Amino acid sequence: MKEPNVNFFKDVYEVVRLIPRGRVTSYGAIAEYLGTKGSARVVGWAMHGAAAIEGVPAHRVVNRQGLLTGKIHFGENKMQKLLENENIKVVNHKIQDFEKIFWDPMSELGL
């Protein structure tokens, strides 16, 4: 398997750092913002270890349906607890009112 581009990972982390408290985005939205539409899985790969990186709120990145697909990288229920601490309701590992709190970097960052 080819090694992912380290600079791409840094770009992903920079976008994730911009997600406001109480909002969430998706892997695909980040990929599209970075000009690599269709590479949501690569964004997911970048997010693999992001939960351990200081200042990268990785818990705010979910799949396109609002599912906490990255929860295994946080430890037992930690991702859900972090989201709930930001007043985001999670039921059965899925964000409620996902469309209302969705943060789209394309529109929010003016591109």
C-alpha positions in Angstrom: 0.0 0.0 0.0 1.3 3.4 -0.9 2.0 5.7 2.0 -0.5 8.7 2.3 0.8 12.2 1.7 1.9 13.6 5.1 1.1 17.2 3.9 -2.5 16.1 3.1 -2.8 14.8 6.7 -1.6 18.2 7.9 -4.2 19.9 5.7 -6.9 17.7 7.1 -5.9 18.5 10.7 -5.9 22.3 9.9 -9.5 22.0 8.6 -10.5 20.0 11.6 -9.1 22.6 13.9 -11.5 25.1 12.4 -14.7 23.2 13.2 -16.5 25.2 15.8 -17.5 23.8 19.1 -21.0 22.3 18.9 -20.7 21.6 15.2 -19.6 18.5 13.2 -18.5 17.8 9.7 -17.9 14.7 7.6 -14.9 13.0 6.0 -16.3 13.7 2.6 -16.9 17.4 3.3 -13.2 17.8 4.3 -12.0 15.9 1.2 -14.1 18.1 -1.1 -12.9 21.3 0.6 -9.3 20.2 0.1 -10.0 19.6 -3.6 -9.9 15.8 -3.4 -13.6 15.0 -3.6 -14.1 11.3 -3.5 -11.2 10.7 -1.1 -13.3 10.6 2.2 -11.5 7.3 3.1 -8.1 9.0 2.9 -9.5 11.7 5.3 -10.7 8.9 7.5 -7.2 7.4 7.4 -5.7 10.8 8.4 -8.2 10.9 11.3 -7.0 7.5 12.5 -4.6 8.9 15.0 -5.9 12.4 15.3 -7.7 11.7 18.5 -4.3 11.7 20.2 -3.1 14.9 18.6 -3.3 18.0 20.8 -5.7 20.7 19.4 -7.3 18.5 16.8 -11.0 18.0 17.7 -11.3 14.7 15.9 -14.5 13.9 17.7 -16.2 16.5 15.4 -15.7 14.4 12.3 -18.2 11.7 11.4 -19.5 10.0 8.4 -21.9 11.5 5.9 -24.9 10.1 7.8 -23.8 11.4 11.2 -22.5 8.1 12.5 -19.6 8.0 14.9 -17.6 5.7 12.7 -14.3 6.9 14.3 -15.4 6.0 17.9 -13.0 3.1 18.2 -10.0 5.4 18.1 -11.2 7.2 21.3 -11.8 4.5 23.8 -15.1 3.4 25.2 -17.8 6.1 24.6 -15.3 8.9 24.8 -16.2 10.3 21.3 -19.9 10.4 22.3 -19.1 12.0 25.6 -16.9 14.7 24.0 -19.8 15.5 21.6 -22.4 15.5 24.4 -20.1 18.0 26.3 -20.7 20.3 23.4 -24.5 19.8 23.6 -24.6 17.5 20.6 -27.2 14.7 21.1 -26.1 11.2 20.1 -28.4 8.3 20.0 -27.3 4.8 18.9 -23.9 6.2 17.8 -25.6 8.7 15.5 -25.8 12.5 15.8 -29.3 13.8 16.1 -30.3 16.9 14.1 -27.2 16.2 12.0 -28.3 18.6 9.2 -28.7 21.5 11.7 -25.3 21.2 13.2 -23.4 20.2 10.1 -20.5 22.4 9.4 -19.6 22.6 5.7 -16.1 23.9 5.2 -16.9 24.9 1.5 -19.5 27.4 2.6 -18.3 28.2 6.1 -14.8 29.1 4.9 -16.0 31.0 1.9 -14.7 28.8 -0.9 
